[in-house]
Amino acid sequence: MKDRLKLLLFVLVLAFITSGVLLSVEALTADRIQANQDAKIKSAILDAHDLEYNFGNINEVFEAEIDVYTSEGWTFYVNSETNYVTFEFSGGGVWGPIEGILTLQSDFETIQDVTILQQEETPGLGGVIAERPYLNTFVGKKMVPQFEINKDPAPNADYEIDAIVGATNTSKRVEDFLNRDYLDAKEAWESLNESGGLQ
């Protein structure tokens, strides 16, 4: 009985020490993790706006070139020279969340760039959604009347692109949440414009 109590006490002390070490490491690295996340989104936004930077000057370039506005829970990143607007979008993919940024030209309808920041789709199938050659097919397309990703073999309209071959579910899900987030963001953007929040 005494040996069991000693073993139990040893396990509890070891668990306490291990937990303390892990919590300390988390506390020490939290700022670095947040800085890396900030750099990831800033670099994606600067890339979408074709702005040159390096990781030594990313914060300075971002602050000089991009104006940040918030409205109704949305954050908009606006290029002060072109008036292109970027915002984040997200939704459920087939195997996990898909997160990205959508950059629109100053008309808030024409796609300038789409970048996927996170996805867990099947490599070679749904995972194609994050590959630059496929994302480039979005460029110049319209978000109105409603953006479509389809399997129709007919030539695409101004608001259509081809679906990913073998990944109809991923294509449909991206179409759905991209349109949903666009409509919500558009409402927030219009509200920001009407309130005089853009300067």
C-alpha angles and dihedrals in degrees: 000000000000091000091052091052091049090050092048091048091049092051092049093049091047091049091049093050093046092049090049092051093048093048090049092051090048091051092048094049100039093091092047092049091050091048090052091050091049091049091050094055093040093051091048091051094047090048090050089054093045092240119155119234143137129216090261093060103024095115094048093048092046093051092046097046107028127062116202122214131174129204132165093346095313126114117210124197110203126192104229092213104042099023089227110158128217129191136166124253133186144173145149118294124193095274104019145330122323116207129180149135129261119205118198131190118248092278088067088227109073118079114234097173144348122200126182112216099180136013139149101198124138111284112248092016121046089001087072085080088081097046117108097228090058094042089053088065088069093060113109094011121126127241089210141116080008130315113244134196105192147167094222109130092213118105112281122256122226090274099044139085131176120270120244108269109248093008106082093144094053091046092050094047093050090048091051099048094038090056092043094051092043092055092048092046091047091055091050091046092051090048090052090051094047093049092052091243092139114083 
